[in-house]
Amino acid sequence: MIRQLLLTISLICFSFSIYAQNSYSISGVVRDQKETLPGAGIYISGYKIATAADNNGNFKINNLQPGNYDLLVQMVGYLPYSKNVVISDKSVEVVLTLKENTVQLNEVVIRSDPNRAKYIEQFKEFFIGKSLNAAQCKILNPQVLNIDYDPTKSLLTVKTDEFLVIENKALGYRLKYMLDNFEYNSRTHIIYYSGHPFFEELKASSARRKKYIAKREIAYYGSSQHFFKALFQNKTKEEGFIINKMVKVPNPSRYPDKVINDKLAKLRTIPPRTGIFKTDAKIDTAQVSFWLKQQDMPKYLEKMDRAEVIPDTLVHYYNQNLKYLDYTDALCIVYTKERESLAYSKSGFWIFRPLDMPDHEISVANLIGGPIRFYENGGIHDSRSFLYEGFWAYEKIADMVPMDYIPLK
């Protein structure tokens, strides 16, 4: 079986710390270029915290701890707006200036595209996900999606100037998601999306709410949010995580470059990497095919180093609200308190494991942009510097809980 490798870069812009004892506030005014805007909705990305501007356009959000916040603003007739606010040792005041949305809702025209339905399905698959929870998620306003596909780059791009509204009937949330960008490269199978989610509770009976809570627990445990929260508190082992390294080893099935190039040169390639050969009856096409396949094979393979990595060797103090993670190669994070589900094992995201290893959830975190700063509740400051494989690449929006989520056990 050929393993399908899918990688996900996920940037979800929210962070928060509850390290300090004192609480502060974010206050200010919402306006446009001319006047204040009463009734504007103000949300904190990644949370269930929200308020509305009063009759004078003023607002205030209390009981916030030091940390890094993204404020989201929504107002009919205006483009969605976000502003990053950092609280260190005092409350913060801001002015949020919105821009008018020159295209009114009743004037939106979706260009006729025979492939639009197909691209929306791909977007749902790689943004919402393919888990069991994803099957109970629905995008309520897909008409706001602006979709573009570039065949020369095999790149699907999705953007929107409106909040994307997603109803998650598995976890009991209604998400307003400010989508900054979404890209899926069908050639490299790399997925990247960035944005700001806001969570609202769905109305539910007591029985239904108990089901929501049970599924939220499952979604939280073993997630990257859970891992980084445990890592900040130096409790990864206690919380069920084992950290290993993924090291690169030479591919034993591939000949050295010099041998490959010499063989192709003797077969009179023009040039070796193009795969174009002179027409010559004496050329052995089987030999040509063999050495071209050798040339395309990866030089290195990733192998799990079974020696456990001590968290203290990875994590460093940044300031009272932040720590940072730095390492070489890739980290392999094994969550030992849950087994792989059947849906995950069929997804194509799974990671090869040693034959003697139980089928625990495995994720690989590739560091591609330098040290990663993270907060006490698992929020990551530099999310775009991560490339996930395995379980964390499999779980997407459908399996996300708010950053202020507190598990019951």
N, C-alpha and C positions, 0 to 999 in steps of 0.2 A: 504494500500500500504506500502510495506517495503521500507524505505528510504535507498538508497545506499549512503554510506558515503565515500567520496574520499578526501584524504588529499594530499597536495602537499608541499614538501620542495623544494624551488627553490633557487639555488645559482647562480646568474649571476654576475660575478666578474667585476664590474666596479663602480667607484665612482668619484665624482667631486664636487668642490665647486667654486662658483663665488663670494664668500664673499669679498675677498680683491680687491682693485682697481688695484694693480700692476699686470702685466703679465710677465710670464717667459717662458723658453724654455726647451725642452728635446733634447739633441744632443748626438752623439756618433758614433760608428762604428759597422758594422755587419761583422762578420768573422767566420771562422771555426777554427780548430786546427792548420791550416797551413797558411792561407792567408785571406785577406779581400774579401768580397763578393759583387761586384757591382750589382745593380739592384734588391736587396732584397726589398720586400714590407714591410713597417712598418705601422701598424695600431694602433689606440687607441680603446680598447675594449669598446663597447657600444655606439660608436659615428660614425660620418661620416668623421673623421679626419684621413688622411693617407698621406704618402710620400714614396719615394723610395731612396735607397742608391745610391750615385753617383759612378763615375768610381773608386773611391778609397774606396768604402764601407762606406763612411760617410753620415750622415743624420742629419737633424735638424727640429724640429717641434716648431713653434713659437706661441705666443699669448695664452699661457696656464695660467690659474689661479691656485693658491695654491689648492692642493687636492691630491687624491690618484688615480693613473692611472695604467692600465695594458697595456703594449705594446705587440702587437702581431707581429710576424715576419713570413713571408712566402717566401720560395725560392725553386725552383724546385730542386729535388734531396736531400732535407734536411727535417728533421722532423719539423713540426710547433713548434714555440717557443714562450713562454710568459715570461714577466718579470714585476714585480710590481715596480713602481716608485712613490715616494712621493715627492711632491714639497711643501716646507714650505715657505721659504723667499728668495730663490735664485734658479737660473737655475741649471739643473742637467745634468751631462754627464755620459754615460753608455757605456759598452762594451757588445754587444749581440753575444754570441758564439753559433753557431748552430751545431747540430750533423747530420751527413750524414744519409740519409734514405737507409739502406742496401737493402731493398726490393724495387726494381724499379716497377713502375706502370705496366709495361708489364709482370711482373713476379708474380703479385698478383693472388693467387688462392683462390677462395671462396669454403670452404668445403661444400660438398653436405649435405644439411639438408632439409628434406621434410617439416619442420615446419618454415623455414626461412621467407617465404612470410608472414605467420601468425604473426610472431614476429615483422617483420618490420611494419606491419599494427598497431600492438599494440604500437610500438614505436612512430609512427606518431600520433596516437590518444592521447598519454599521453605527448608527447614532443611538437608537433606542435599544438595540441588541437583539439576541436570539434566544435568550433564556426563557424559562417558564413564566417569569414575571413580565417579560416583554410581550408575551402573547396577550396580556391583559392591559396593554397600554395603547392609547389612541391619540394621534395628533388631531386636535379639534379644528385647527385652521390651516390645513396644508396649502391653501390658496395663497398664503403670504410668502411662500418659499420661492426664491429666485434661483433657478437651476441652470447650470451651464456645464456642458461636457466638451472637453478638448480632446479629440481623437489623436492628435499628434503627440500628446503627453499622456494619454490614457487617464486623464484626470477629471473626476467629477467634483464640481464645486457647488456648494449650496450656501446662500446667504439670505437675509431678510432684514427689512427695516421695521418689523413689528415684533412684539413678543410672541414667541411660539408657545402655544398652550397645549400641554400634554396631560392627559388624564391617566393616572396609574391606578387601576382598580385592584391591583395585586397588593400594593403597599398602602393604598389609601391616601395618595397625594394628588393634588392638582398643581402642576408646575407651570410657572411662567418663566420661559427660558429666553434670555437675550442672547441669541446666537451670533457670535462675532464672525465665526468662520467654520466651514466644514470642508474637508478635502478627503477624497478616497482615490488612491492611485491603484488601478486594477493591474498595473504591471508589477509594481513592487509589493502590493497588498498592504501598504501602510495607510492607516487611518489617522487623521488628525482633526480634532474639533476643539473649539474654545468658546466659552460663553459664561453667562451668569444665571444660575437657577434660583428661583424663589419658590418655596414650598407652602402650599395651603392644605389644610386637612379636609378630606372629603367627609361629608356628613354620613354617618353610619349608625346602625343599631349597635347595641352592646355586643351582640354575638358577632356581628361583622367586624367590629373594632378589635375584638380579641384575635380574629384571624389576621387583621392588618398587623397587629403587634407581633404576632408569632412570625410572620414573614419578614417584618422589619429586622427582627433579631437575627434571622438567617442571613439577610442581605448585609447586615453590618459586620457580623463576625467573619473574619478571614479577608475582609476587604483591605484595600490600601489605606483607607482612613483608620481602620482598626489597627493595622500594623504600625503606622507612624505615631499614633497615639501611644501605643505600647512602647515603641522605641524611645519616644521622648521621656517616658517614665521609667525607662530601663527595665521593662517587664515583658520583653518579647517571649522569653522562654516560658514564663508563667502564663502568658496569654495563649500559648500553643504554637508559637512561630519558631521555626528552626531556620537559621541563615547559613547558606552555603555560597560558594563562588562558582560561577560558570567560567571555565578557563578555555582558551582556544588551543587546540592541539592540531598538528599537521594532519591533513586528510590522508590516511594510509592508502586510499584507493586512487590517489592522483599522483602522476609522475611529476618530477621537478620541472619548472618552467624551461630550463635549458634543454632537457630531453624532448619535451613537447615541441619547442621551437625548432630544434634541429631536425626532428622527424618531419615537421610540416615544411621546412625549407627544402628538404630532399624531395618532397612531393611537389615542388615548384608552386607554392602558394603565392597568390598575388592580392594583397599581402596576407599574412597568416590569419589575422583576426576577422577578415571579411568573409571568409568561407568561400571565396570565389577561386576557382582553379582553372588552369589552362585545359583546353580540350586535348587530351592525349590518351590514346587507347591503352598506353602502357600504365597509366595511373591506376592504382588499386583503390577503387572507391570505398571498399570496406576499411582499408587502412586510413584513408582520408577521414571517413566518418568517425572512426575510433579516436583519432588524435584531436579532432575538433571537439568531440565530447569531453575529452580529457581537459582541453583548454577551458571549457565552460564550467567544469567542476569547481566547487569552492576549494581554496587552498587550505582552509582551516575548518575544523568542526568544533562545536561547543561541547564541552564535557563537564558534568557536575563533579566538583571536588567535594568529596564526602566529609572532609574536615569542617567542623562547625566554626563559623566566624563569630568572634566575641564582639557584641555590639559596641563595647568601649573602644575598640580599634577603628570603628567607623564613624562614631558620633562625636561631635565637638561642640563646645559652648560658643554661641555667637553673641547673645545678650540675654537678659533675664526672660525675654519672651520667645526667643528663637534658639534653636540648635541647628547644626548643619551636618550633612552627610556627605562623605567624600570617599571614593574608592576607585580601584582600577578593575578592569574586566567587567563582568556583570554579576549582580546579586541574584541568587536563586532562593526564593522565600517559600518555605513549605509550611502550610497551615495544617497541623496534625489533628485538629479537633473536628474536621469535616472531611468527608470523602468526595471524590469527584462524582457529579451527577451523570446520569445517562445522557442527558441533553448536552452537557459540556463535553463528554467524551466523543460525541458525534459532531462537534462544532467545527473542528479543524484548528482550534486554538491550543489544543493540548500540547504538553511538553513531554519529550521522550524522557523516561525515567529508568534508572537501573532496575533490573528484573527482580531484585530482592527488596525493592522499596514498595511500601503499601501505596494504594492509590489515593493519597492525600492530595489536596489542592496545591498546585505548584504554580508560582508566578516568577517571571524573570524581569528584573528592572535594570535596563541598560542606561548608564549615565552618559549622556551625549553633550552636555553643556556645562560641565564644571560642577562644583559643590551645590547641593540642594539644601535650602533652608526650609525648616518646617516648624509648625507650632504645636502646642501641647495637645490640642484636640485633633491632631492629624491633618490639619490644613497645610498645604505645600505652597511655599512662596514662589518657587521656580519650577512649576509643573512642566513647562515646555522642554525642560532639560531631561525629561524621562521618556524612555521608549519601553512600553510594556509588552511582554509576551505572556502566553499562558492564561491563567485564571483571571488576572486583573485586566487583560486585554479583552477577555470574553464578556465580563460584566460591564455594562454601560449605564445609560441614563435610567433604564428600567429598574436597576438594582441599587440606585443611589438613595441614601437617606440624608437628612439635613446635618450640617456640621455641628449643630448643638444637640444632636441625638444622644440620649443617654440610655444604654441598654439596661434591661431589668435585672440581669444576672451578672 
